[in-house]
Amino acid sequence: MKKILNKKNYKNEPWFKWLNRELNSYEAFQDFDAGKNPRDVAEDFISSNSIAISEVFKNFDEEDKDTLDQFLKLTECEMHVFRILEKQIALRNKVRFVDFKKGKK
């Protein structure tokens, strides 16, 4: 993996570690509370980090592209896991009534 400049500590680190650190420190929930949707929050993140991202792309190679592809697959998998959990919670919270006194007609 190519190294990029860590703007905070002036050390080299792989681009995916930099991205993960920056995403984790980004205050996305404040934007969500302000009514922004996930796409707008992502675009704001990209905009605020555009210089560092352009530095990453200067040295992006096939290995980096493969790593990005794997992260995309993992992220999609995580989204599906969260959706499944969301559905299971919704089903669990549904109240089901069965009237055993009522006879069949």
CYANA upper distance limits for C-alpha pairs under 8 A (distance plus 0.5 A):
  1 MET  CA     14 PRO  CA      6.64
  1 MET  CA     15 TRP  CA      8.20
  1 MET  CA     63 GLU  CA      7.24
  1 MET  CA     64 ASP  CA      6.64
  2 LYS  CA     14 PRO  CA      6.53
  2 LYS  CA     15 TRP  CA      7.47
  2 LYS  CA     59 ASN  CA      7.18
  2 LYS  CA     60 PHE  CA      7.64
  2 LYS  CA     64 ASP  CA      7.97
  3 LYS  CA     12 ASN  CA      6.13
  3 LYS  CA     13 GLU  CA      5.71
  3 LYS  CA     14 PRO  CA      5.19
  3 LYS  CA     15 TRP  CA      6.74
  4 ILE  CA     12 ASN  CA      6.03
  4 ILE  CA     13 GLU  CA      6.29
  4 ILE  CA     14 PRO  CA      6.73
  4 ILE  CA     15 TRP  CA      6.46
  4 ILE  CA     55 GLU  CA      7.66
  4 ILE  CA     56 VAL  CA      6.81
  5 LEU  CA     10 TYR  CA      6.66
  5 LEU  CA     11 LYS  CA      6.61
  5 LEU  CA     12 ASN  CA      5.55
  5 LEU  CA     13 GLU  CA      7.30
  6 ASN  CA     10 TYR  CA      5.52
  6 ASN  CA     11 LYS  CA      5.84
  6 ASN  CA     12 ASN  CA      6.30
  6 ASN  CA     13 GLU  CA      7.02
  6 ASN  CA     18 TRP  CA      7.50
  7 LYS  CA     11 LYS  CA      8.39
 13 GLU  CA     17 LYS  CA      7.20
 13 GLU  CA     18 TRP  CA      7.16
 14 PRO  CA     18 TRP  CA      6.97
 15 TRP  CA     19 LEU  CA      6.57
 15 TRP  CA     56 VAL  CA      7.02
 16 PHE  CA     20 ASN  CA      6.51
 17 LYS  CA     21 ARG  CA      6.55
 18 TRP  CA     22 GLU  CA      6.59
 19 LEU  CA     23 LEU  CA      6.49
 20 ASN  CA     24 ASN  CA      6.56
 21 ARG  CA     25 SER  CA      6.73
 22 GLU  CA     26 TYR  CA      6.56
 23 LEU  CA     45 PHE  CA      8.40
 26 TYR  CA     45 PHE  CA      7.99
 27 GLU  CA     31 ASP  CA      7.56
 28 ALA  CA     32 PHE  CA      6.79
 28 ALA  CA     41 VAL  CA      6.93
 29 PHE  CA     33 ASP  CA      6.53
 30 GLN  CA     34 ALA  CA      6.75
 31 ASP  CA     35 GLY  CA      7.05
 31 ASP  CA     36 LYS  CA      6.03
 31 ASP  CA     41 VAL  CA      7.04
 32 PHE  CA     36 LYS  CA      5.48
 32 PHE  CA     37 ASN  CA      6.87
 32 PHE  CA     38 PRO  CA      7.95
 32 PHE  CA     41 VAL  CA      8.18
 36 LYS  CA     40 ASP  CA      6.62
 36 LYS  CA     41 VAL  CA      6.96
 37 ASN  CA     41 VAL  CA      6.84
 38 PRO  CA     42 ALA  CA      6.62
 39 ARG  CA     43 GLU  CA      6.71
 40 ASP  CA     44 ASP  CA      6.63
 41 VAL  CA     45 PHE  CA      6.73
 42 ALA  CA     46 ILE  CA      6.74
 43 GLU  CA     47 SER  CA      6.55
 44 ASP  CA     48 SER  CA      6.59
 45 PHE  CA     49 ASN  CA      6.71
 46 ILE  CA     50 SER  CA      6.13
 46 ILE  CA     53 ILE  CA      8.19
 49 ASN  CA     53 ILE  CA      6.61
 50 SER  CA     54 SER  CA      6.53
 51 ILE  CA     55 GLU  CA      6.93
 52 ALA  CA     56 VAL  CA      6.94
 53 ILE  CA     57 PHE  CA      6.90
 54 SER  CA     58 LYS  CA      6.89
 55 GLU  CA     59 ASN  CA      7.90
 56 VAL  CA     60 PHE  CA      6.80
 60 PHE  CA     64 ASP  CA      6.32
 60 PHE  CA     65 LYS  CA      7.65
 61 ASP  CA     65 LYS  CA      6.78
 62 GLU  CA     66 ASP  CA      6.70
 63 GLU  CA     67 THR  CA      6.75
 64 ASP  CA     68 LEU  CA      6.66
 65 LYS  CA     69 ASP  CA      6.67
 66 ASP  CA     70 GLN  CA      6.78
 67 THR  CA     71 PHE  CA      6.77
 68 LEU  CA     72 LEU  CA      6.69
 69 ASP  CA     73 LYS  CA      6.86
 70 GLN  CA     74 LEU  CA      6.66
 71 PHE  CA     75 THR  CA      6.47
 72 LEU  CA     76 GLU  CA      6.63
 73 LYS  CA     77 CYS  CA      6.63
 74 LEU  CA     78 GLU  CA      6.65
 75 THR  CA     79 MET  CA      6.72
 76 GLU  CA     80 HIS  CA      6.87
 77 CYS  CA     81 VAL  CA      6.79
 78 GLU  CA     82 PHE  CA      6.75
 79 MET  CA     83 ARG  CA      6.71
 80 HIS  CA     84 ILE  CA      6.64
 81 VAL  CA     85 LEU  CA      6.71
 82 PHE  CA     86 GLU  CA      6.53
 83 ARG  CA     87 LYS  CA      6.73
 84 ILE  CA     88 GLN  CA      6.71
 85 LEU  CA     89 ILE  CA      6.64
 86 GLU  CA     90 ALA  CA      6.71
 87 LYS  CA     91 LEU  CA      6.66
 88 GLN  CA     92 ARG  CA      6.57
 89 ILE  CA     93 ASN  CA      6.66
 90 ALA  CA     94 LYS  CA      6.94
